[in-house]
C-alpha cells in the first residue's frame, strides 16, 4: 500500500516511526516552513502541491492508496486541500486531529476571533499569557508590552 502522510507534527512523526519498515510504501510530505526538519525513516518530500488539484494529481500520478492529514491544527488550508484532493482522486483520507484544550477550574481564558483581537485583548499592563497560535503569528505580539 502507498501512503502519503502530510506531516510536520509530533503525531505525524510517531505515525512515520510506526509505519517505517511495515512493508508499506510511506512518504512524508512537509510544507517546507522549517529550515532543518528532523530526518525521518521514510522518504520525505518538501514543498506545496499547488492546491487541491495539484495534490490530487500527485495522488493519482504516484498511485497513492491512502492519504493521512497529520498537519498542525493551524494548517487549515492544507487540511481543506487534502479533503478536496482525496475526493477528486478517490483516495481514502484519514485526518488526525488533536483533542482541544479543555478549561480547568483555575483558568482565565479570553477567547477572541483573530490574532489582532488577541493582541488588543492583552491590554497595556504587563502580564503572562499562554498563546496557542502557530509560530507564524507570533510577530503580531511583538507590539504587546508582555
PECORWO-V494776 format. One record per residue. N is the residue number from 1. RES is the residue in one letter. D_LAST is the distance of its C-alpha to the last C-alpha in Angstrom with 2 decimals. Layout:
n=[N,N]
res=[RES,RES]
d_last=[D_LAST,D_LAST]
This chain:
n=[1,2,3,4,5,6,7,8,9,10,11,12,13,14,15,16,17,18,19,20,21,22,23,24,25,26,27,28,29,30,31,32,33,34,35,36,37,38,39,40,41,42,43,44,45,46,47,48,49,50,51,52,53,54,55,56,57,58,59,60,61,62,63,64,65,66,67,68,69,70,71,72,73,74,75,76,77,78,79,80,81,82,83,84,85,86,87,88,89,90,91,92,93,94,95,96,97,98,99,100,101,102,103,104,105,106,107,108,109,110,111,112,113,114,115,116,117,118,119,120,121,122,123,124,125,126,127,128,129,130,131,132,133,134,135,136,137,138,139,140,141,142,143,144,145,146]
res=[X,X,X,X,X,X,X,X,X,X,X,X,X,X,X,X,X,X,X,X,X,X,X,X,X,X,X,X,X,X,X,X,X,X,X,X,X,X,X,X,X,X,X,X,X,X,X,X,X,X,X,X,X,X,X,X,X,X,X,X,X,X,X,X,X,X,X,X,X,X,X,X,X,X,X,X,X,X,X,X,X,X,X,X,X,X,X,X,X,X,X,X,X,X,X,X,X,X,X,X,X,X,X,X,X,X,X,X,X,X,X,X,X,X,X,X,X,X,X,X,X,X,X,X,X,X,X,X,X,X,X,X,X,X,X,X,X,X,X,X,X,X,X,X,X,X]
d_last=[50.07,47.62,44.01,41.07,37.65,34.68,32.03,28.83,27.79,28.71,31.14,32.88,33.22,34.71,37.11,38.15,38.88,40.92,42.90,43.48,47.13,48.00,50.48,48.39,47.41,43.61,41.41,37.62,35.92,32.44,30.71,30.15,26.36,26.16,27.50,29.41,30.02,31.48,35.26,36.81,40.38,41.45,41.79,38.53,38.25,35.21,34.48,34.93,38.21,38.36,37.57,39.55,42.86,42.05,40.95,44.11,46.18,44.63,45.41,48.97,49.74,48.52,50.20,47.06,48.13,44.76,41.25,38.23,34.82,32.38,29.51,25.80,25.05,23.21,26.34,28.07,30.24,31.97,32.56,34.25,36.17,37.27,38.66,40.52,41.80,43.04,44.92,46.41,47.55,48.67,46.54,45.18,41.37,39.42,35.76,33.72,30.82,28.28,28.37,25.46,22.97,24.46,22.95,23.44,24.29,21.10,18.73,16.66,16.62,15.86,18.01,17.86,20.30,18.43,15.36,15.07,15.45,12.66,10.19,11.92,11.97,8.29,9.35,8.39,7.82,4.88,5.85,6.76,7.92,11.00,11.87,15.57,15.86,17.94,16.69,18.16,15.62,12.47,12.89,12.27,8.54,8.48,8.64,5.47,3.79,0.00]
